[in-house]
Amino acid sequence: MLAKLTSKNQITIPKKIIEQIPGVKYFDMELKDGTVILKPLQFYDTSLERIRSKMKKLGLNENAVSEAVKWARSK
């Protein structure tokens, strides 16, 4: 499908493509070997209080989170 770059450096994503990814408003974009890649991103609205409540319910504390991050970074 053809997409045209406007004078304001904008591109419209063709309707046939956008219809296949409903609800997506943001994309991660990268240039790889001369090819532009758009990856749809989904964001979830949540509050810090809901996160803290879930952590408390699961028996997690600040140390557990730090330990998990440390573990993930070691992989």
C-alpha positions in Angstrom: 0.0 0.0 0.0 1.2 3.5 -0.7 1.5 6.2 2.0 2.7 9.7 1.3 4.9 11.8 3.5 3.3 15.3 4.0 5.1 18.6 4.3 4.8 18.3 8.1 6.6 14.9 8.0 3.4 13.0 8.7 2.2 9.7 7.2 -1.3 8.4 7.3 -1.6 4.7 8.0 -4.0 3.1 5.4 -7.4 2.2 6.7 -7.1 -1.5 5.7 -4.1 -1.8 8.1 -5.5 0.3 11.0 -8.7 -1.7 11.0 -6.7 -4.8 11.9 -5.3 -3.2 15.1 -8.3 -1.4 16.6 -7.8 0.8 19.6 -4.1 1.4 19.0 -3.0 5.1 19.4 0.7 4.8 19.8 3.5 3.0 17.9 7.1 2.2 18.7 9.1 3.1 15.6 12.5 2.0 14.5 14.6 2.1 11.4 16.3 -1.3 10.7 18.4 -1.9 7.6 16.6 0.9 5.7 13.1 -0.3 6.6 10.8 1.6 8.9 9.1 -0.6 11.4 6.0 0.4 13.4 5.0 -1.7 16.4 1.6 -1.0 17.9 1.7 -0.3 21.7 -1.0 -0.9 24.2 -1.2 1.2 27.3 -3.2 0.3 30.4 -4.5 3.0 32.7 -3.9 2.1 36.3 -3.2 4.1 39.5 -0.3 3.8 41.9 -2.8 3.0 44.7 -4.1 0.0 42.7 -0.6 -1.3 42.2 0.3 -0.9 45.9 -2.9 -2.6 46.9 -2.2 -5.5 44.5 1.4 -5.8 45.9 0.1 -5.8 49.5 -2.5 -8.5 48.6 0.3 -10.6 47.1 2.5 -10.1 50.1 5.2 -8.2 48.1 7.2 -5.3 49.5 9.7 -2.8 48.1 12.5 -5.2 48.6 10.7 -7.9 46.6 10.5 -5.4 43.7 14.2 -4.5 43.9 15.2 -8.1 44.1 13.0 -8.9 41.0 14.6 -6.1 39.0 18.1 -7.2 40.1 17.3 -10.8 39.0 15.9 -9.7 35.7 18.9 -7.5 34.9 21.2 -10.5 35.6 19.7 -12.6 32.9 
